[in-house]
């Protein structure tokens, strides 16, 4: 816990909206600050990088709804100007998480919100996760995973990454899957020769049909969406998975060649 004056506050990890979400709870449970995990009659969306509706459901039910009934909850924001609610109110009336909703019901709700994706969110979320951390130049490099199929390093949020130099000299029998939209795939940045197009919204369904023992490198514009795709594959039991560090921005920035014709991924 964090001590300040006569008060103490506990930090509870409450991932699901993103992997970095935290809820701060006053020691006497009189109030808690829920950020974007739990909102007033709502919750944070789960379709950003590292978002996971199952994880968000567990975070709210295990870490927030277990607080005392009259605990005042202050979310990170509210679009109607409201500022505070209580545990009991949200447990009873939250249309997504309250009223006895099961995890399966919650996941169905979140997967069918069909919200517009904010511009450049694939860059904003990784930047937020890195905020306050040392720069790449100041931070010691994470060790290469011993015995791995590729020279993989993990980011602070656990994404397995390979760099452009390694991928340029890629071995045979490697599947490069680009998770951007078709417009981006054939747009200004182009795409890597031999890459297969599977836009991120289609990715979980398509990936469930793939061979678990193939080797996959995921690519997007800057590494955000491909990082989420890498987590999806790992959660499905794939063991040979990596995201391209820096995405197509890094690839083009280092003068690597690109292709023109689109390909699909079965």
C-alpha positions as CSV (number, residue, x, y, z in Angstrom):
1,X,0.0,0.0,0.0
2,X,1.0,3.7,-0.4
3,X,1.1,5.8,2.8
4,X,0.3,9.5,2.7
5,X,-0.4,11.4,5.9
6,X,-2.9,9.5,8.0
7,X,-4.2,7.6,4.9
8,X,-3.1,4.5,3.0
9,X,-4.2,3.4,-0.4
10,X,-3.9,0.0,-2.0
11,X,-3.2,-0.5,-5.7
12,X,-5.1,-3.4,-7.2
13,X,-4.3,-4.7,-10.7
14,X,-7.5,-4.7,-12.7
15,X,-6.6,-5.6,-16.3
16,X,-9.1,-6.1,-19.1
17,X,-9.5,-2.7,-20.7
18,X,-5.8,-2.9,-21.2
19,X,-3.2,-4.9,-19.4
20,X,-2.0,-1.9,-17.4
21,X,-5.2,-0.9,-15.7
22,X,-5.1,-0.4,-11.9
23,X,-7.7,0.5,-9.3
24,X,-6.7,2.4,-6.2
25,X,-8.6,1.6,-3.0
26,X,-8.5,3.6,0.2
27,X,-7.5,1.3,3.2
28,X,-10.9,1.6,4.9
29,X,-12.7,0.9,1.6
30,X,-14.6,4.1,1.8
31,X,-13.7,5.0,-1.8
32,X,-11.9,3.6,-4.8
33,X,-10.6,5.1,-8.1
34,X,-11.3,2.7,-10.9
35,X,-9.8,4.4,-13.9
36,X,-11.3,2.9,-17.1
37,X,-11.9,-0.5,-15.7
38,X,-15.3,0.3,-14.2
39,X,-17.3,3.3,-15.3
40,X,-20.7,4.6,-14.0
41,X,-23.2,2.2,-15.6
42,X,-20.5,0.9,-18.0
43,X,-16.9,-0.2,-18.3
44,X,-13.9,0.3,-20.5
45,X,-14.0,-1.3,-23.9
46,X,-12.0,-4.4,-24.5
47,X,-11.1,-4.2,-28.2
48,X,-7.9,-2.3,-27.8
49,X,-4.4,-3.9,-27.6
50,X,-4.2,-6.2,-24.5
51,X,-8.0,-5.9,-24.1
52,X,-9.7,-9.0,-22.8
53,X,-13.4,-9.2,-21.8
54,X,-13.0,-12.3,-19.7
55,X,-10.1,-10.7,-17.8
56,X,-12.1,-7.5,-17.3
57,X,-15.1,-9.4,-15.9
58,X,-12.8,-11.1,-13.4
59,X,-11.1,-7.8,-12.4
60,X,-14.4,-6.1,-11.6
61,X,-16.0,-9.1,-9.8
62,X,-12.9,-10.1,-7.9
63,X,-11.3,-6.8,-7.1
64,X,-14.1,-4.1,-7.1
65,X,-17.4,-5.8,-6.5
66,X,-15.9,-7.4,-3.4
67,X,-15.4,-4.1,-1.8
68,X,-18.0,-2.9,0.8
69,X,-21.4,-2.0,-0.6
70,X,-21.2,1.7,0.2
71,X,-17.7,2.2,-1.2
72,X,-17.7,5.2,-3.4
73,X,-16.3,4.6,-6.9
74,X,-14.7,7.4,-8.9
75,X,-14.1,6.4,-12.6
76,X,-11.5,7.9,-14.9
77,X,-14.2,9.8,-16.9
78,X,-17.9,9.9,-17.6
79,X,-19.5,11.2,-20.8
80,X,-22.6,12.5,-19.0
81,X,-20.8,14.6,-16.3
82,X,-21.4,12.1,-13.5
83,X,-18.5,11.8,-11.0
84,X,-19.3,9.1,-8.4
85,X,-21.2,5.8,-7.9
86,X,-21.1,3.0,-5.4
87,X,-20.2,-0.7,-5.4
88,X,-23.8,-1.6,-4.6
89,X,-25.2,0.6,-7.4
90,X,-23.0,-0.9,-10.0
91,X,-23.4,-4.4,-8.8
92,X,-27.2,-4.0,-9.2
93,X,-27.6,-1.6,-12.1
94,X,-24.5,-1.7,-14.4
95,X,-26.0,-3.0,-17.7
96,X,-22.9,-4.8,-18.7
97,X,-21.5,-6.2,-15.4
98,X,-24.3,-5.9,-12.8
99,X,-27.6,-7.6,-12.2
100,X,-26.1,-11.1,-12.0
101,X,-24.7,-11.0,-15.5
102,X,-22.6,-14.1,-16.2
103,X,-19.1,-14.0,-17.8
104,X,-20.5,-15.5,-21.0
105,X,-23.2,-12.8,-21.2
106,X,-20.6,-10.1,-20.6
107,X,-18.3,-11.3,-23.3
108,X,-21.2,-11.4,-25.8
109,X,-22.1,-7.8,-24.9
110,X,-18.5,-6.6,-25.3
111,X,-17.9,-8.5,-28.6
112,X,-21.0,-6.9,-30.1
113,X,-20.5,-3.2,-29.2
114,X,-19.2,-2.4,-32.7
115,X,-17.6,0.8,-31.5
116,X,-15.6,3.0,-33.9
117,X,-11.9,2.5,-33.5
118,X,-10.2,5.8,-32.5
119,X,-7.6,7.1,-34.9
120,X,-4.0,5.9,-34.2
121,X,-5.0,3.9,-31.2
122,X,-2.5,1.3,-32.2
123,X,0.2,3.9,-31.4
124,X,-1.5,5.5,-28.4
125,X,-2.0,2.4,-26.2
126,X,1.6,1.3,-26.5
127,X,2.7,4.9,-25.7
128,X,0.5,5.0,-22.6
129,X,1.9,1.7,-21.4
130,X,5.5,3.1,-21.8
131,X,4.7,6.5,-20.1
132,X,7.0,7.1,-17.2
133,X,9.3,4.3,-18.1
134,X,12.9,4.8,-19.2
135,X,13.5,5.3,-22.9
136,X,14.8,2.5,-25.0
137,X,18.2,4.0,-24.9
138,X,18.2,4.1,-21.1
139,X,16.5,0.8,-20.4
140,X,18.5,-2.4,-20.4
141,X,17.4,-4.7,-23.2
142,X,15.3,-7.6,-22.1
143,X,17.2,-10.9,-22.5
144,X,16.6,-13.0,-25.6
145,X,14.5,-16.0,-24.7
146,X,16.8,-19.0,-24.3
147,X,15.9,-22.0,-26.5
148,X,13.3,-20.1,-28.4
149,X,12.6,-20.6,-32.1
150,X,13.7,-17.0,-32.8
151,X,15.7,-14.2,-31.1
152,X,12.6,-13.1,-29.2
153,X,12.5,-10.3,-26.6
154,X,9.5,-9.5,-24.4
155,X,8.1,-6.0,-24.1
156,X,7.1,-4.6,-20.7
157,X,3.5,-5.8,-21.4
158,X,4.7,-9.3,-22.3
159,X,4.5,-9.1,-26.1
160,X,7.1,-11.4,-27.9
161,X,8.9,-9.4,-30.5
162,X,11.5,-10.0,-33.2
163,X,13.4,-7.2,-35.0
164,X,13.4,-6.2,-38.7
165,X,17.0,-7.4,-39.3
166,X,16.1,-11.0,-38.2
167,X,12.9,-11.0,-40.3
168,X,14.7,-9.7,-43.4
169,X,16.8,-12.9,-43.4
170,X,13.9,-15.0,-42.3
171,X,14.1,-18.8,-42.4
172,X,11.9,-20.9,-44.6
173,X,8.5,-22.2,-43.3
174,X,7.7,-18.9,-41.6
175,X,4.2,-17.4,-41.9
176,X,4.1,-13.6,-41.9
177,X,0.6,-12.4,-41.1
178,X,-0.4,-8.8,-41.5
179,X,-3.3,-7.8,-39.2
180,X,-4.0,-4.3,-40.7
181,X,-7.0,-3.4,-42.9
182,X,-6.9,-4.2,-46.6
183,X,-6.6,-0.5,-47.3
184,X,-3.4,-0.2,-45.2
185,X,-2.0,-3.5,-46.6
186,X,-2.2,-2.1,-50.1
187,X,-1.6,1.5,-49.0
188,X,1.3,3.9,-48.6
189,X,3.5,1.7,-46.3
190,X,2.9,-1.4,-48.5
191,X,3.4,-4.9,-47.0
192,X,6.2,-7.4,-46.6
193,X,6.8,-9.8,-49.5
194,X,4.9,-13.0,-48.8
195,X,2.7,-11.6,-46.0
196,X,-0.8,-12.9,-45.6
197,X,-3.6,-10.4,-44.9
198,X,-5.9,-11.2,-41.9
199,X,-7.4,-8.0,-40.5
200,X,-7.5,-8.0,-36.7
201,X,-11.3,-8.1,-36.3
202,X,-11.2,-11.4,-38.3
203,X,-8.1,-12.7,-36.6
204,X,-9.4,-14.8,-33.6
205,X,-11.8,-16.8,-35.8
206,X,-9.4,-17.4,-38.6
207,X,-6.5,-18.2,-36.2
208,X,-8.4,-20.9,-34.5
209,X,-8.2,-23.0,-37.7
210,X,-4.4,-22.7,-38.1
211,X,-1.7,-25.2,-37.3
212,X,-0.3,-24.8,-33.8
213,X,3.2,-25.9,-34.7
214,X,3.7,-23.4,-37.5
215,X,5.9,-20.3,-36.9
216,X,4.1,-17.0,-37.1
217,X,5.3,-13.4,-37.2
218,X,2.5,-10.8,-36.9
219,X,2.8,-7.4,-38.5
220,X,0.8,-4.1,-38.3
221,X,1.6,-0.4,-38.7
222,X,3.6,0.2,-35.5
223,X,3.4,-3.0,-33.5
224,X,0.3,-2.4,-31.4
225,X,-2.3,-4.5,-33.2
226,X,0.3,-7.2,-34.0
227,X,1.1,-7.4,-30.3
228,X,-2.6,-8.0,-29.5
229,X,-2.6,-10.7,-32.2
230,X,0.5,-12.3,-30.7
231,X,-1.3,-12.5,-27.3
232,X,-4.4,-14.1,-29.0
233,X,-2.2,-16.8,-30.6
234,X,-0.4,-17.5,-27.3
235,X,-3.7,-17.8,-25.5
236,X,-4.9,-20.3,-28.1
237,X,-1.9,-22.5,-27.4
238,X,0.5,-21.4,-30.2
239,X,4.1,-21.6,-29.1
240,X,6.0,-20.2,-32.1
241,X,4.7,-16.6,-32.2
242,X,6.3,-13.1,-32.5
243,X,5.2,-9.6,-33.3
244,X,7.4,-7.4,-35.6
245,X,8.9,-4.7,-33.4
246,X,8.0,-1.3,-34.7
247,X,5.8,-2.7,-37.5
248,X,5.8,-1.4,-41.0
249,X,6.9,2.0,-39.9
250,X,10.1,0.5,-38.6
251,X,10.4,-1.8,-41.7
252,X,10.1,1.1,-44.1
253,X,12.2,3.4,-41.9
254,X,15.1,0.9,-42.2
255,X,14.8,0.9,-46.0
256,X,13.4,-2.7,-46.3
257,X,11.7,-3.8,-49.5
258,X,7.9,-4.1,-49.8
259,X,5.6,-5.9,-52.1
260,X,2.5,-4.7,-54.0
261,X,0.1,-7.5,-54.5
262,X,-2.3,-8.6,-51.7
263,X,-2.6,-12.1,-50.5
264,X,-5.1,-13.8,-48.3
265,X,-4.5,-16.2,-45.4
266,X,-6.6,-19.4,-45.2
